[in-house]
Amino acid sequence: MLIETVNAPTGLSAGTRSAGVAIATATIVSTIFVALDRSGGGSNPLQILQGIAGLTLLKEAVHGVAIASVCAYGFGYVSLSRRLGLNRPLVLAGLVAYLIGCVAMVAATLLDGFVTPHIAGDAIRATDPARVQFAYDLVHYIGVVLNDAAKLGWILQAVGAAAWSVVLFGERGAARVVGVLGVLSSALVCVLVAVSAVNMSMTSLLGVLLAQLVWNLAAAVFLFRRSIEPVRRSV
């Protein structure tokens, strides 16, 4: 039996390379924009709503980038799944879980970055105190919903990453290292989400973001490297 080294198909190589770039770019850009986000403050319902409304443009920019990043992740991880083989049940299951997680994250991002500031902006112009109080309560419970949606999104994305990581762990060399990082980061995300309160602490949130950053960059490097490596086949 002979082992022949051939170049990967041009379309697959280009797609894999683009996927790696998309994941890496989304990770770096979204991390920068998340660091720019902040809360408005205030000591009573009206002041809190005014603070939120005053950050409308910032919220829209930060969360608009977040939605674009989720789309980039979707593209990137569909390409990773193709590379690993969509005929493998574990790979396909991971992709389904991850994409549903992306939908949940987009929902949470829309609520936090667009719906909440727009409700606050409308309420601060009201002359009826009851309307201000209603808007404040609504914003509060929207916060509960978006936290739950974000947690669901993180867990499902972690499940998807863990599934792909198990497949990668079965390969050799750098792929196995990526698989180990994926399993560890996914486990950390699930633990942090499971033990957190309804409103996650800043420590838990930063832990989730750091774990995702490590996995995303490792996956991006794997995809980019695989796009330029020759493929070996038996003849």
N, C-alpha and C positions, 0 to 999 in steps of 0.2 A: 504494500500500500504506500503510495506516495502522497506527500503533503504539498500542495501547490499554494503559493502565496499570490493572491490577486488583489487588486484594488477594489474597494467597496464601490457599489454603484454610485455614480455622481449625484443622483437625486437624493439618495439616502444620506450620503455624506454631508451634502449641503444642508439638508433638513436637520440633521443631528447637530451640526455646528451652529445653525441658527437657533435651535432650541436651547443649546447651552448658553449662548449669548443672551437670549431672551430671559432665561432664569436668573443669570448672574446680574444683568442690568436691572431687572425688576427688584431683586433683593437689595441691591445697593441703593437704588433711587427711593424705594419705599421706606427703607430704614432711615434715610435722611429726612424724608418728609414726615414720618412718624415722630421724629425728634423735634420737628417744628410745631407740632400740635400742642395745644394747651387749653386749659379751662378758663372760663370767664370770671369765676368768683362771685361774690355777693353774699349778703347776710339775710335777705328776705326774698320771697318769690319774685317780686318785680325786679330787684337788682340782679338776681340770678338769671332771669330771662333776658334782661338787658345785656348782661355779660355774654351770654350765648349768642344773642343777635349781633353783638359787636364783632364777633369772630366769624361771621357768616362766610366771608370771602376766603379766609384762611381754612375754615372747615371744608369748604367746597374744593379748594385746591388740594389739600392733603388727602381727602377721601376720593377725589377724582383720580389722583395718582394711584391710590390703593386699589381702586376698581380696575384701572388699566393694568396694574401689576398682577392682579388675580387672573385676568385674561391671558397675560403673558405666561403665568405659571401653567394655566390650562394647556396652552399651546406646547410649552416645553415638556410637560409630563405626558401628554399624548404621544409626543415624539419619543420619549424615553420608553413608554410602553410598547410602541412599535419596534423599537430597537431590541427590547427584551423578548418580544414575541407575544402578540395578542392571542395567539393560539394557546398560551399557557393560562389555565383558569386563575391562578394566583395573580398574574399580571393584570388580567382583565378585571378581576374583582377589585384590585387596588385602584385601577383607573376609575371605575364606577364610583367607589367610595370617595376618591379624591375630588372628582368633578361635582358630586353632590355637596361636598364640603365647600367647594368654590362658590356654589350657588348660595349657601348659607352665609358665607363671608360677604358676598356682594349685598345680600339683604341687610346684614348688620351695618355695613358701610353706608348704604343708602340712608338708613335710619339715623345714624350718628352724624353723618356729614351733610345731609340735605334736609331730611324731614324735620329733625329737631330744631336746627337753626331757623327754618322757615316758620315753624309754629311759634317760636320765641319772638321772631321779628313781627309777626302779625299780632301777637298778644300784647306787646308793649305799647301798641298804639290804641289799645282799648281803654275806655273810660270807666268801664264797669269792673270793680275789684273782683267780682265773682268770676268774670271771664279770665282775669289774670291768674286767679287761683286754679281754675280749671286747666289752663294751659300749663301751669307749673306741675300739677298732678299728672297731666298727660305726658309731659316730658320725662317726668320721673319714671313712669311705668314703661314708656318707650325704652328708657335706659335699661330696665330689667329685661325686656324682650331682646334688645340688641345684644346684651351680654350673653343671653342664652343662645342666640343665633351664632355669635362669635365662638362660643365654647363648642357648640356642635360642629362648626366649620373646622376648628382646630383639631378636634378629635378625629373627624372623618379624614382630614388631610394626613394626620399622623398614621391612621390605619392604612391609607393608601401607600404612604412612604414605607411603612413597615413591611407591607406585602412585597413591594419592589425590592426592598433591602434583603429580604429572605432569598429572593431569586439571585440577587447580586452576590450574596454570601456564598452561594454555591459555585461561583466562578473563581478564577485565580487572580492573583496580583492585586492591582489597584482596585478592581471591582469589588473584591472582598473587603477591602478597607472602607470603601463607600458603603457597603452593606452594613458593616459594624456601626459606622457613624449613624446610618439611617435608623437602625434598630434602637440605638441608645437615645437619639434625639426624639424619636417617636414615643418611647417609653417615658421620657422626661415630660413631654408635652401632656400626655394622658394623666400622669401623676399630678402635675401642677393644676390642671383643670379640675381633676377629681377632688382635690383637697381644698380648692378655693371656695370662698364665699360667693354669694350672688354677685356682688361687685368685687371683681378680682383686685387684689392688692397690687401695687406697683412692682413689688418684688416678683410676684407670680407672673405678671404680664411681661416683664423684662426677661424672665426665664424662658417663657414660651417663645418670645421673639428671637432670643439667642439660639435656642435649640433649632428653630426653623431656619435661621440664618446659616448655621453649620451644615444642615442637611442640604439646603438649596445650593450653597456654593459647592459642596462636594458633588452633588448631582450635575451641576453645570460643568465642572471640570471633567467629570467622567464622560459626559456627552461630547464635549469639545475634543477630548483626547480620542474617543472612539471614532470621531468623524475623520481623523487623519491616519488612524492605524490600519494596516492591511488586514484583510480577512483571510483566514486559513481554511482550506477545505480539502477533503480527502478525494483523491482520484485513483 
